Amino acid sequence: MFLTTALAAAGPAGGAQQTGNPLLNFLPLFAIIIIMYLLMILPQQRRQKEHAKMLENLKNGDRVVTSGGIFGNVTKVNEKEKTIVLKIADNTKIEILRSSVAQVLKN
């Protein structure tokens, strides 16, 4: 009795099983990849483009915040070396990489 139950559960004789379209088996995987692209990768690329545009438009007099949290005013923009000089106090100026600017503040 146990043997007949096991053979019945195994399926049709000869082990032949019906298989669907293999592309339909990968459809959920493709859907997950598309959703991840739309929700994670695309917004990150947009933010990177906006940040690069902001760095290109830096000019003297802009008030900025660095990625380290330093507030200052841009006093000099060096295009060749990709650096800027920030005035952070009355007699204190620092030179930083342009890419370390996190945000331009409104005056």
Biopython code that builds the backbone (N, CA, C, O; Angstrom):
import numpy as np
from Bio.PDB.StructureBuilder import StructureBuilder

atoms = [
    (1, "MET", "N", (0.820, -1.184, 0.000)),
    (1, "MET", "CA", (0.000, 0.000, 0.000)),
    (1, "MET", "C", (0.869, 1.256, 0.000)),
    (1, "MET", "O", (0.582, 2.210, -0.722)),
    (2, "PHE", "N", (1.913, 1.257, 0.794)),
    (2, "PHE", "CA", (2.790, 2.421, 0.842)),
    (2, "PHE", "C", (3.485, 2.633, -0.494)),
    (2, "PHE", "O", (3.665, 3.777, -0.912)),
    (3, "LEU", "N", (3.882, 1.557, -1.179)),
    (3, "LEU", "CA", (4.564, 1.651, -2.462)),
    (3, "LEU", "C", (3.658, 2.229, -3.533)),
    (3, "LEU", "O", (4.122, 3.010, -4.364)),
    (4, "THR", "N", (2.406, 1.877, -3.540)),
    (4, "THR", "CA", (1.483, 2.408, -4.558)),
    (4, "THR", "C", (1.227, 3.892, -4.322)),
    (4, "THR", "O", (1.068, 4.654, -5.275)),
    (5, "THR", "N", (1.188, 4.300, -3.075)),
    (5, "THR", "CA", (0.999, 5.720, -2.774)),
    (5, "THR", "C", (2.212, 6.522, -3.230)),
    (5, "THR", "O", (2.048, 7.617, -3.768)),
    (6, "ALA", "N", (3.407, 6.015, -3.032)),
    (6, "ALA", "CA", (4.619, 6.708, -3.445)),
    (6, "ALA", "C", (4.707, 6.794, -4.955)),
    (6, "ALA", "O", (5.118, 7.829, -5.480)),
    (7, "LEU", "N", (4.336, 5.745, -5.670)),
    (7, "LEU", "CA", (4.361, 5.780, -7.131)),
    (7, "LEU", "C", (3.318, 6.737, -7.679)),
    (7, "LEU", "O", (3.555, 7.405, -8.685)),
    (8, "ALA", "N", (2.177, 6.808, -7.035)),
    (8, "ALA", "CA", (1.127, 7.718, -7.490)),
    (8, "ALA", "C", (1.566, 9.172, -7.292)),
    (8, "ALA", "O", (1.239, 10.033, -8.108)),
    (9, "ALA", "N", (2.291, 9.444, -6.231)),
    (9, "ALA", "CA", (2.755, 10.808, -5.967)),
    (9, "ALA", "C", (3.892, 11.202, -6.902)),
    (9, "ALA", "O", (4.127, 12.389, -7.129)),
    (10, "ALA", "N", (4.596, 10.218, -7.444)),
    (10, "ALA", "CA", (5.725, 10.510, -8.314)),
    (10, "ALA", "C", (5.280, 11.056, -9.652)),
    (10, "ALA", "O", (6.082, 11.703, -10.325)),
    (11, "GLY", "N", (4.074, 10.839, -10.068)),
    (11, "GLY", "CA", (3.593, 11.383, -11.324)),
    (11, "GLY", "C", (3.422, 10.303, -12.353)),
    (11, "GLY", "O", (3.435, 9.115, -12.030)),
    (12, "PRO", "N", (3.262, 10.714, -13.608)),
    (12, "PRO", "CA", (3.011, 9.745, -14.667)),
    (12, "PRO", "C", (4.215, 8.829, -14.876)),
    (12, "PRO", "O", (5.346, 9.156, -14.516)),
    (13, "ALA", "N", (3.935, 7.688, -15.461)),
    (13, "ALA", "CA", (4.987, 6.700, -15.708)),
    (13, "ALA", "C", (6.003, 7.255, -16.688)),
    (13, "ALA", "O", (5.651, 8.009, -17.595)),
    (14, "GLY", "N", (7.243, 6.890, -16.510)),
    (14, "GLY", "CA", (8.305, 7.366, -17.385)),
    (14, "GLY", "C", (8.926, 8.659, -16.901)),
    (14, "GLY", "O", (9.908, 9.111, -17.488)),
    (15, "GLY", "N", (8.403, 9.267, -15.867)),
    (15, "GLY", "CA", (8.978, 10.477, -15.301)),
    (15, "GLY", "C", (8.763, 11.725, -16.147)),
    (15, "GLY", "O", (9.380, 12.752, -15.865)),
    (16, "ALA", "N", (7.931, 11.682, -17.155)),
    (16, "ALA", "CA", (7.696, 12.850, -18.003)),
    (16, "ALA", "C", (6.825, 13.851, -17.264)),
    (16, "ALA", "O", (5.767, 13.497, -16.744)),
    (17, "GLN", "N", (7.266, 15.092, -17.218)),
    (17, "GLN", "CA", (6.500, 16.139, -16.569)),
    (17, "GLN", "C", (6.253, 17.251, -17.571)),
    (17, "GLN", "O", (7.044, 17.465, -18.490)),
    (18, "GLN", "N", (5.174, 17.939, -17.388)),
    (18, "GLN", "CA", (4.889, 19.056, -18.267)),
    (18, "GLN", "C", (5.712, 20.258, -17.803)),
    (18, "GLN", "O", (5.740, 20.582, -16.616)),
    (19, "THR", "N", (6.363, 20.896, -18.729)),
    (19, "THR", "CA", (7.129, 22.098, -18.398)),
    (19, "THR", "C", (6.561, 23.253, -19.202)),
    (19, "THR", "O", (6.176, 23.097, -20.361)),
    (20, "GLY", "N", (6.518, 24.404, -18.570)),
    (20, "GLY", "CA", (6.029, 25.588, -19.247)),
    (20, "GLY", "C", (7.158, 26.281, -19.988)),
    (20, "GLY", "O", (8.263, 25.753, -20.111)),
    (21, "ASN", "N", (6.861, 27.445, -20.466)),
    (21, "ASN", "CA", (7.848, 28.255, -21.163)),
    (21, "ASN", "C", (8.937, 28.663, -20.162)),
    (21, "ASN", "O", (8.619, 29.226, -19.115)),
    (22, "PRO", "N", (10.204, 28.392, -20.461)),
    (22, "PRO", "CA", (11.260, 28.741, -19.500)),
    (22, "PRO", "C", (11.372, 30.240, -19.252)),
    (22, "PRO", "O", (11.816, 30.649, -18.179)),
    (23, "LEU", "N", (10.985, 31.059, -20.207)),
    (23, "LEU", "CA", (11.043, 32.514, -19.985)),
    (23, "LEU", "C", (10.037, 32.948, -18.932)),
    (23, "LEU", "O", (10.284, 33.906, -18.199)),
    (24, "LEU", "N", (8.906, 32.258, -18.846)),
    (24, "LEU", "CA", (7.914, 32.598, -17.825)),
    (24, "LEU", "C", (8.420, 32.256, -16.431)),
    (24, "LEU", "O", (7.998, 32.872, -15.452)),
    (25, "ASN", "N", (9.317, 31.286, -16.331)),
    (25, "ASN", "CA", (9.893, 30.949, -15.039)),
    (25, "ASN", "C", (10.790, 32.081, -14.520)),
    (25, "ASN", "O", (10.920, 32.253, -13.308)),
    (26, "PHE", "N", (11.404, 32.850, -15.417)),
    (26, "PHE", "CA", (12.290, 33.947, -15.028)),
    (26, "PHE", "C", (11.573, 35.291, -14.928)),
    (26, "PHE", "O", (12.189, 36.294, -14.569)),
    (27, "LEU", "N", (10.285, 35.321, -15.239)),
    (27, "LEU", "CA", (9.525, 36.566, -15.201)),
    (27, "LEU", "C", (9.569, 37.250, -13.827)),
    (27, "LEU", "O", (9.773, 38.463, -13.783)),
    (28, "PRO", "N", (9.392, 36.549, -12.719)),
    (28, "PRO", "CA", (9.500, 37.238, -11.422)),
    (28, "PRO", "C", (10.879, 37.842, -11.172)),
    (28, "PRO", "O", (10.991, 38.917, -10.582)),
    (29, "LEU", "N", (11.926, 37.155, -11.617)),
    (29, "LEU", "CA", (13.279, 37.687, -11.455)),
    (29, "LEU", "C", (13.454, 38.976, -12.260)),
    (29, "LEU", "O", (14.025, 39.946, -11.762)),
    (30, "PHE", "N", (12.969, 38.986, -13.493)),
    (30, "PHE", "CA", (13.049, 40.194, -14.318)),
    (30, "PHE", "C", (12.258, 41.331, -13.689)),
    (30, "PHE", "O", (12.700, 42.480, -13.708)),
    (31, "ALA", "N", (11.089, 41.020, -13.132)),
    (31, "ALA", "CA", (10.261, 42.047, -12.492)),
    (31, "ALA", "C", (10.989, 42.649, -11.289)),
    (31, "ALA", "O", (10.949, 43.863, -11.090)),
    (32, "ILE", "N", (11.646, 41.824, -10.497)),
    (32, "ILE", "CA", (12.377, 42.322, -9.326)),
    (32, "ILE", "C", (13.532, 43.219, -9.756)),
    (32, "ILE", "O", (13.783, 44.252, -9.135)),
    (33, "ILE", "N", (14.231, 42.832, -10.808)),
    (33, "ILE", "CA", (15.350, 43.643, -11.302)),
    (33, "ILE", "C", (14.855, 45.000, -11.793)),
    (33, "ILE", "O", (15.475, 46.025, -11.510)),
    (34, "ILE", "N", (13.751, 45.013, -12.523)),
    (34, "ILE", "CA", (13.200, 46.280, -13.027)),
    (34, "ILE", "C", (12.746, 47.168, -11.873)),
    (34, "ILE", "O", (12.996, 48.373, -11.886)),
    (35, "ILE", "N", (12.086, 46.589, -10.884)),
    (35, "ILE", "CA", (11.621, 47.383, -9.738)),
    (35, "ILE", "C", (12.813, 47.961, -8.968)),
    (35, "ILE", "O", (12.773, 49.120, -8.556)),
    (36, "MET", "N", (13.866, 47.172, -8.769)),
    (36, "MET", "CA", (15.045, 47.684, -8.067)),
    (36, "MET", "C", (15.707, 48.814, -8.854)),
    (36, "MET", "O", (16.179, 49.787, -8.267)),
    (37, "TYR", "N", (15.742, 48.688, -10.165)),
    (37, "TYR", "CA", (16.326, 49.746, -10.985)),
    (37, "TYR", "C", (15.528, 51.033, -10.828)),
    (37, "TYR", "O", (16.100, 52.107, -10.641)),
    (38, "LEU", "N", (14.208, 50.923, -10.902)),
    (38, "LEU", "CA", (13.369, 52.117, -10.828)),
    (38, "LEU", "C", (13.372, 52.755, -9.440)),
    (38, "LEU", "O", (13.281, 53.978, -9.324)),
    (39, "LEU", "N", (13.474, 51.948, -8.389)),
    (39, "LEU", "CA", (13.376, 52.490, -7.040)),
    (39, "LEU", "C", (14.715, 52.854, -6.417)),
    (39, "LEU", "O", (14.762, 53.693, -5.518)),
    (40, "MET", "N", (15.808, 52.241, -6.872)),
    (40, "MET", "CA", (17.087, 52.483, -6.208)),
    (40, "MET", "C", (18.134, 53.112, -7.125)),
    (40, "MET", "O", (18.739, 54.121, -6.763)),
    (41, "ILE", "N", (18.351, 52.552, -8.269)),
    (41, "ILE", "CA", (19.468, 52.983, -9.114)),
    (41, "ILE", "C", (19.153, 54.291, -9.828)),
    (41, "ILE", "O", (19.991, 55.193, -9.843)),
    (42, "LEU", "N", (17.983, 54.416, -10.413)),
    (42, "LEU", "CA", (17.627, 55.625, -11.159)),
    (42, "LEU", "C", (17.630, 56.884, -10.295)),
    (42, "LEU", "O", (18.197, 57.891, -10.721)),
    (43, "PRO", "N", (17.021, 56.883, -9.095)),
    (43, "PRO", "CA", (17.100, 58.087, -8.259)),
    (43, "PRO", "C", (18.528, 58.443, -7.840)),
    (43, "PRO", "O", (18.864, 59.623, -7.740)),
    (44, "GLN", "N", (19.365, 57.439, -7.594)),
    (44, "GLN", "CA", (20.759, 57.714, -7.219)),
    (44, "GLN", "C", (21.502, 58.375, -8.366)),
    (44, "GLN", "O", (22.300, 59.284, -8.140)),
    (45, "GLN", "N", (21.253, 57.933, -9.595)),
    (45, "GLN", "CA", (21.903, 58.549, -10.752)),
    (45, "GLN", "C", (21.452, 59.994, -10.912)),
    (45, "GLN", "O", (22.252, 60.860, -11.264)),
    (46, "ARG", "N", (20.180, 60.256, -10.655)),
    (46, "ARG", "CA", (19.680, 61.641, -10.735)),
    (46, "ARG", "C", (20.365, 62.530, -9.702)),
    (46, "ARG", "O", (20.763, 63.654, -10.008)),
    (47, "ARG", "N", (20.502, 62.021, -8.471)),
    (47, "ARG", "CA", (21.175, 62.802, -7.428)),
    (47, "ARG", "C", (22.628, 63.080, -7.781)),
    (47, "ARG", "O", (23.129, 64.173, -7.518)),
    (48, "GLN", "N", (23.307, 62.112, -8.370)),
    (48, "GLN", "CA", (24.697, 62.313, -8.766)),
    (48, "GLN", "C", (24.804, 63.385, -9.845)),
    (48, "GLN", "O", (25.720, 64.206, -9.805)),
    (49, "LYS", "N", (23.892, 63.393, -10.801)),
    (49, "LYS", "CA", (23.916, 64.410, -11.849)),
    (49, "LYS", "C", (23.647, 65.793, -11.276)),
    (49, "LYS", "O", (24.297, 66.764, -11.664)),
    (50, "GLU", "N", (22.688, 65.888, -10.349)),
    (50, "GLU", "CA", (22.399, 67.181, -9.722)),
    (50, "GLU", "C", (23.589, 67.686, -8.910)),
    (50, "GLU", "O", (23.886, 68.881, -8.922)),
    (51, "HIS", "N", (24.267, 66.790, -8.210)),
    (51, "HIS", "CA", (25.431, 67.176, -7.415)),
    (51, "HIS", "C", (26.574, 67.641, -8.313)),
    (51, "HIS", "O", (27.244, 68.626, -8.004)),
    (52, "ALA", "N", (26.799, 66.940, -9.419)),
    (52, "ALA", "CA", (27.851, 67.341, -10.357)),
    (52, "ALA", "C", (27.537, 68.708, -10.962)),
    (52, "ALA", "O", (28.438, 69.529, -11.140)),
    (53, "LYS", "N", (26.272, 68.955, -11.279)),
    (53, "LYS", "CA", (25.875, 70.257, -11.830)),
    (53, "LYS", "C", (26.078, 71.358, -10.793)),
    (53, "LYS", "O", (26.512, 72.459, -11.131)),
    (54, "MET", "N", (25.763, 71.061, -9.520)),
    (54, "MET", "CA", (25.958, 72.037, -8.453)),
    (54, "MET", "C", (27.433, 72.373, -8.296)),
    (54, "MET", "O", (27.785, 73.536, -8.098)),
    (55, "LEU", "N", (28.307, 71.360, -8.382)),
    (55, "LEU", "CA", (29.745, 71.602, -8.250)),
    (55, "LEU", "C", (30.283, 72.423, -9.410)),
    (55, "LEU", "O", (31.172, 73.253, -9.218)),
    (56, "GLU", "N", (29.757, 72.205, -10.611)),
    (56, "GLU", "CA", (30.196, 72.998, -11.771)),
    (56, "GLU", "C", (29.819, 74.464, -11.630)),
    (56, "GLU", "O", (30.537, 75.340, -12.112)),
    (57, "ASN", "N", (28.699, 74.736, -10.972)),
    (57, "ASN", "CA", (28.184, 76.105, -10.877)),
    (57, "ASN", "C", (28.673, 76.861, -9.642)),
    (57, "ASN", "O", (28.165, 77.943, -9.348)),
    (58, "LEU", "N", (29.654, 76.311, -8.910)),
    (58, "LEU", "CA", (30.191, 77.035, -7.751)),
    (58, "LEU", "C", (30.889, 78.305, -8.208)),
    (58, "LEU", "O", (31.610, 78.313, -9.206)),
    (59, "LYS", "N", (30.662, 79.372, -7.465)),
    (59, "LYS", "CA", (31.295, 80.654, -7.804)),
    (59, "LYS", "C", (31.626, 81.396, -6.522)),
    (59, "LYS", "O", (31.178, 81.025, -5.437)),
    (60, "ASN", "N", (32.411, 82.443, -6.663)),
    (60, "ASN", "CA", (32.803, 83.253, -5.511)),
    (60, "ASN", "C", (31.565, 83.802, -4.814)),
    (60, "ASN", "O", (30.611, 84.229, -5.464)),
    (61, "GLY", "N", (31.591, 83.786, -3.490)),
    (61, "GLY", "CA", (30.493, 84.333, -2.712)),
    (61, "GLY", "C", (29.460, 83.301, -2.301)),
    (61, "GLY", "O", (28.620, 83.597, -1.452)),
    (62, "ASP", "N", (29.485, 82.105, -2.867)),
    (62, "ASP", "CA", (28.530, 81.074, -2.481)),
    (62, "ASP", "C", (28.809, 80.604, -1.056)),
    (62, "ASP", "O", (29.964, 80.433, -0.665)),
    (63, "ARG", "N", (27.759, 80.401, -0.297)),
    (63, "ARG", "CA", (27.886, 79.834, 1.056)),
    (63, "ARG", "C", (27.659, 78.336, 0.925)),
    (63, "ARG", "O", (26.634, 77.898, 0.402)),
    (64, "VAL", "N", (28.622, 77.553, 1.403)),
    (64, "VAL", "CA", (28.570, 76.107, 1.205)),
    (64, "VAL", "C", (28.797, 75.372, 2.523)),
    (64, "VAL", "O", (29.286, 75.933, 3.504)),
    (65, "VAL", "N", (28.421, 74.086, 2.505)),
    (65, "VAL", "CA", (28.703, 73.167, 3.604)),
    (65, "VAL", "C", (29.500, 72.021, 3.000)),
    (65, "VAL", "O", (29.123, 71.461, 1.971)),
    (66, "THR", "N", (30.610, 71.678, 3.654)),
    (66, "THR", "CA", (31.415, 70.563, 3.164)),
    (66, "THR", "C", (30.849, 69.253, 3.705)),
    (66, "THR", "O", (29.982, 69.252, 4.579)),
    (67, "SER", "N", (31.347, 68.150, 3.179)),
    (67, "SER", "CA", (30.894, 66.844, 3.663)),
    (67, "SER", "C", (31.356, 66.598, 5.094)),
    (67, "SER", "O", (30.815, 65.725, 5.773)),
    (68, "GLY", "N", (32.329, 67.340, 5.555)),
    (68, "GLY", "CA", (32.789, 67.243, 6.941)),
    (68, "GLY", "C", (32.013, 68.138, 7.887)),
    (68, "GLY", "O", (32.250, 68.105, 9.095)),
    (69, "GLY", "N", (31.090, 68.940, 7.367)),
    (69, "GLY", "CA", (30.259, 69.795, 8.208)),
    (69, "GLY", "C", (30.800, 71.199, 8.419)),
    (69, "GLY", "O", (30.337, 71.903, 9.315)),
    (70, "ILE", "N", (31.771, 71.625, 7.616)),
    (70, "ILE", "CA", (32.340, 72.965, 7.749)),
    (70, "ILE", "C", (31.555, 73.936, 6.877)),
    (70, "ILE", "O", (31.355, 73.693, 5.687)),
    (71, "PHE", "N", (31.113, 75.035, 7.476)),
    (71, "PHE", "CA", (30.417, 76.090, 6.750)),
    (71, "PHE", "C", (31.435, 77.129, 6.322)),
    (71, "PHE", "O", (32.371, 77.428, 7.064)),
    (72, "GLY", "N", (31.261, 77.680, 5.135)),
    (72, "GLY", "CA", (32.164, 78.725, 4.682)),
    (72, "GLY", "C", (31.670, 79.390, 3.425)),
    (72, "GLY", "O", (30.714, 78.947, 2.788)),
    (73, "ASN", "N", (32.358, 80.483, 3.078)),
    (73, "ASN", "CA", (32.058, 81.207, 1.850)),
    (73, "ASN", "C", (33.181, 80.959, 0.849)),
    (73, "ASN", "O", (34.359, 80.981, 1.206)),
    (74, "VAL", "N", (32.810, 80.726, -0.389)),
    (74, "VAL", "CA", (33.799, 80.486, -1.437)),
    (74, "VAL", "C", (34.457, 81.815, -1.780)),
    (74, "VAL", "O", (33.775, 82.790, -2.095)),
    (75, "THR", "N", (35.791, 81.849, -1.717)),
    (75, "THR", "CA", (36.512, 83.067, -2.078)),
    (75, "THR", "C", (37.307, 82.895, -3.360)),
    (75, "THR", "O", (37.628, 83.882, -4.022)),
    (76, "LYS", "N", (37.631, 81.658, -3.722)),
    (76, "LYS", "CA", (38.401, 81.423, -4.938)),
    (76, "LYS", "C", (38.060, 80.029, -5.468)),
    (76, "LYS", "O", (37.971, 79.058, -4.717)),
    (77, "VAL", "N", (37.874, 79.966, -6.786)),
    (77, "VAL", "CA", (37.601, 78.694, -7.449)),
    (77, "VAL", "C", (38.757, 78.405, -8.389)),
    (77, "VAL", "O", (39.019, 79.183, -9.306)),
    (78, "ASN", "N", (39.455, 77.292, -8.172)),
    (78, "ASN", "CA", (40.572, 76.900, -9.012)),
    (78, "ASN", "C", (40.105, 75.774, -9.934)),
    (78, "ASN", "O", (39.982, 74.625, -9.510)),
    (79, "GLU", "N", (39.848, 76.113, -11.194)),
    (79, "GLU", "CA", (39.339, 75.138, -12.160)),
    (79, "GLU", "C", (40.374, 74.074, -12.485)),
    (79, "GLU", "O", (40.033, 72.904, -12.656)),
    (80, "LYS", "N", (41.629, 74.473, -12.570)),
    (80, "LYS", "CA", (42.685, 73.558, -13.005)),
    (80, "LYS", "C", (42.900, 72.431, -11.992)),
    (80, "LYS", "O", (42.997, 71.263, -12.369)),
    (81, "GLU", "N", (42.974, 72.783, -10.716)),
    (81, "GLU", "CA", (43.244, 71.800, -9.673)),
    (81, "GLU", "C", (41.967, 71.236, -9.056)),
    (81, "GLU", "O", (42.029, 70.352, -8.203)),
    (82, "LYS", "N", (40.811, 71.743, -9.483)),
    (82, "LYS", "CA", (39.514, 71.319, -8.955)),
    (82, "LYS", "C", (39.423, 71.511, -7.443)),
    (82, "LYS", "O", (38.940, 70.643, -6.715)),
    (83, "THR", "N", (39.900, 72.666, -6.992)),
    (83, "THR", "CA", (39.821, 73.017, -5.580)),
    (83, "THR", "C", (39.114, 74.353, -5.428)),
    (83, "THR", "O", (38.963, 75.106, -6.390)),
    (84, "ILE", "N", (38.687, 74.635, -4.210)),
    (84, "ILE", "CA", (38.133, 75.948, -3.881)),
    (84, "ILE", "C", (38.741, 76.389, -2.563)),
    (84, "ILE", "O", (39.192, 75.569, -1.763)),
    (85, "VAL", "N", (38.747, 77.690, -2.349)),
    (85, "VAL", "CA", (39.220, 78.259, -1.092)),
    (85, "VAL", "C", (37.993, 78.773, -0.354)),
    (85, "VAL", "O", (37.214, 79.566, -0.882)),
    (86, "LEU", "N", (37.840, 78.300, 0.885)),
    (86, "LEU", "CA", (36.714, 78.712, 1.720)),
    (86, "LEU", "C", (37.193, 79.645, 2.820)),
    (86, "LEU", "O", (38.228, 79.413, 3.443)),
    (87, "LYS", "N", (36.431, 80.691, 3.046)),
    (87, "LYS", "CA", (36.671, 81.562, 4.192)),
    (87, "LYS", "C", (35.723, 81.092, 5.281)),
    (87, "LYS", "O", (34.504, 81.218, 5.159)),
    (88, "ILE", "N", (36.305, 80.539, 6.364)),
    (88, "ILE", "CA", (35.470, 79.987, 7.420)),
    (88, "ILE", "C", (35.410, 80.888, 8.660)),
    (88, "ILE", "O", (34.545, 80.714, 9.518)),
    (89, "ALA", "N", (36.326, 81.841, 8.746)),
    (89, "ALA", "CA", (36.320, 82.833, 9.830)),
    (89, "ALA", "C", (36.971, 84.093, 9.283)),
    (89, "ALA", "O", (37.348, 84.134, 8.111)),
    (90, "ASP", "N", (37.109, 85.130, 10.119)),
    (90, "ASP", "CA", (37.626, 86.402, 9.637)),
    (90, "ASP", "C", (38.997, 86.265, 8.975)),
    (90, "ASP", "O", (39.179, 86.751, 7.859)),
    (91, "ASN", "N", (39.944, 85.635, 9.610)),
    (91, "ASN", "CA", (41.286, 85.504, 9.040)),
    (91, "ASN", "C", (41.649, 84.047, 8.770)),
    (91, "ASN", "O", (42.823, 83.679, 8.805)),
    (92, "THR", "N", (40.660, 83.234, 8.506)),
    (92, "THR", "CA", (40.913, 81.808, 8.305)),
    (92, "THR", "C", (40.347, 81.356, 6.969)),
    (92, "THR", "O", (39.145, 81.440, 6.714)),
    (93, "LYS", "N", (41.248, 80.876, 6.127)),
    (93, "LYS", "CA", (40.842, 80.339, 4.829)),
    (93, "LYS", "C", (41.415, 78.934, 4.698)),
    (93, "LYS", "O", (42.531, 78.661, 5.141)),
    (94, "ILE", "N", (40.639, 78.049, 4.086)),
    (94, "ILE", "CA", (41.111, 76.686, 3.836)),
    (94, "ILE", "C", (40.873, 76.349, 2.380)),
    (94, "ILE", "O", (39.942, 76.849, 1.748)),
    (95, "GLU", "N", (41.738, 75.488, 1.859)),
    (95, "GLU", "CA", (41.586, 75.025, 0.487)),
    (95, "GLU", "C", (41.099, 73.578, 0.534)),
    (95, "GLU", "O", (41.707, 72.726, 1.182)),
    (96, "ILE", "N", (40.011, 73.321, -0.153)),
    (96, "ILE", "CA", (39.442, 71.972, -0.153)),
    (96, "ILE", "C", (39.173, 71.535, -1.582)),
    (96, "ILE", "O", (39.125, 72.350, -2.504)),
    (97, "LEU", "N", (39.001, 70.235, -1.743)),
    (97, "LEU", "CA", (38.593, 69.728, -3.047)),
    (97, "LEU", "C", (37.160, 70.139, -3.329)),
    (97, "LEU", "O", (36.317, 70.173, -2.432)),
    (98, "ARG", "N", (36.907, 70.441, -4.556)),
    (98, "ARG", "CA", (35.572, 70.851, -4.967)),
    (98, "ARG", "C", (34.552, 69.736, -4.702)),
    (98, "ARG", "O", (33.398, 70.011, -4.373)),
    (99, "SER", "N", (34.979, 68.491, -4.845)),
    (99, "SER", "CA", (34.059, 67.368, -4.670)),
    (99, "SER", "C", (33.630, 67.165, -3.216)),
    (99, "SER", "O", (32.680, 66.425, -2.958)),
    (100, "SER", "N", (34.310, 67.807, -2.263)),
    (100, "SER", "CA", (33.922, 67.650, -0.863)),
    (100, "SER", "C", (32.821, 68.622, -0.446)),
    (100, "SER", "O", (32.409, 68.626, 0.714)),
    (101, "VAL", "N", (32.347, 69.435, -1.364)),
    (101, "VAL", "CA", (31.219, 70.315, -1.064)),
    (101, "VAL", "C", (29.943, 69.480, -1.110)),
    (101, "VAL", "O", (29.646, 68.836, -2.116)),
    (102, "ALA", "N", (29.199, 69.497, -0.018)),
    (102, "ALA", "CA", (27.997, 68.693, 0.067)),
    (102, "ALA", "C", (26.769, 69.476, -0.371)),
    (102, "ALA", "O", (25.847, 68.910, -0.958)),
    (103, "GLN", "N", (26.751, 70.781, -0.090)),
    (103, "GLN", "CA", (25.541, 71.547, -0.342)),
    (103, "GLN", "C", (25.880, 73.011, -0.489)),
    (103, "GLN", "O", (26.771, 73.522, 0.189)),
    (104, "VAL", "N", (25.176, 73.683, -1.369)),
    (104, "VAL", "CA", (25.267, 75.137, -1.484)),
    (104, "VAL", "C", (24.044, 75.713, -0.777)),
    (104, "VAL", "O", (22.905, 75.364, -1.088)),
    (105, "LEU", "N", (24.305, 76.608, 0.187)),
    (105, "LEU", "CA", (23.220, 77.206, 0.951)),
    (105, "LEU", "C", (22.742, 78.483, 0.297)),
    (105, "LEU", "O", (23.504, 79.170, -0.383)),
    (106, "LYS", "N", (21.490, 78.793, 0.506)),
    (106, "LYS", "CA", (20.956, 80.049, -0.010)),
    (106, "LYS", "C", (21.353, 81.173, 0.924)),
    (106, "LYS", "O", (21.290, 81.029, 2.145)),
    (107, "ASN", "N", (21.759, 82.287, 0.353)),
    (107, "ASN", "CA", (22.206, 83.430, 1.171)),
    (107, "ASN", "C", (21.059, 84.118, 1.805)),
    (107, "ASN", "O", (21.249, 85.098, 2.525)),
]
sb = StructureBuilder()
sb.init_structure("model")
sb.init_model(0)
sb.init_chain("A")
sb.init_seg("    ")
for serial, (resi, resn, name, xyz) in enumerate(atoms, 1):
    if name == "N":
        sb.init_residue(resn, " ", resi, " ")
    sb.init_atom(name, np.array(xyz, "f"), 0.0, 1.0, " ", f" {name:<3s}", serial, name[0])
structure = sb.get_structure()
